[in-house]
Amino acid sequence: MTEIIGVRFKSVGKIYYFSPGGETVNAGDMVIVETARGVECGEVVFGNKDVSDEEIVQPLKTIIRIATDADREQMAKNKLKEKDAFAICEEKIAKLGLKMSLVEVECTFDNSKLLFYFTAENRVDFRELVKELASVFRTRIELRQIGVRDEAKMMGGLGICGRQFCCSSFLGDFQPVSIKMAKEQSLSLNPTKISGACGRLMCCLKYEQDGYEELLKITPKIGAIVETPSGKGTVTDSNLISGKLHVKLEQTGGDAVFTREQVKVLKDSVMRLSREEINALRELEKN
């Protein structure tokens, strides 16, 4: 077992493990640590706890110190610098006529680097922009092109449900979401109904997928041939949540409603996506 603490560098970001180095650290504390990007200040998500060695990626770095008042003042200064850098970068982008949209600026704790995050439809030659920014800030400049999901996570906003975006409120990492999930959850495959503000498939499709997969195992699919109390028939519609099935009866040609417990599957159907549906919605699956 190894003693660790969990540290996060963004309000909703990935949690990284560090060794407390003999210190007692509590959730909510700020700590100074060394990362691949340089010296950073992060917030402790959970304090000292023991985990098995298999859960840790070695080598495990030790925190430099618990943040002092001076460190907090430095963080506040960095925030002001980020705000100024954002405004200056936008001016430079307009001056150079670059087709890119600036999303966010980050300043590392030790001021060794400024990171500029942007979106663009195509590849952008920003070498001249880097030169101009370096001449202004006299520090290392790094520009990173991000996708629309990352942009939504950074910018935040409200989803169609009226709540704050999941990605900017609690999702540490993006989970893969597929058109197949929307199909299995009997959702309309209208892009405007199943895509979020970022224009990609809604992250919340992932949350209930396990439950729907379990229901699909016990519920006849549309097109399945079933034996009902009123005779043999074909399922024309099904509601996975309520378990109610609309069945077209062979003997009378009429429609009847049964629960999944009332029918016996003689030949189940297969849920498929047509080529047209796949082509029309392929763009929504991209990151």
ABEGO torsion letter per residue (X at the ends): XBBBBBBBABABBBBBBBBAGGBBBBBGBBBBBBBAAEBBBBBBABBBBBBBAAABBOBBBBBABBBBAAAAAAAAAAAAAAAAAAAAAAAAAAAAGBBBBBABBBBBAAGABBBBBBBBABBBBAAAAAAAAAAAAGBBBBBBBBBAAAAAAAAEEBBAAGBBBAAAAABABBBBBBAAAAAAAGBBABAAAABBAAGBBBAAAAAAAAAAAAAAAABBBBGBBBBBAAEBBBBABBBAAAGBBBBBBAAAGBBBBBBAAABBBABBBBBBBBAAAAAAAAAAABX
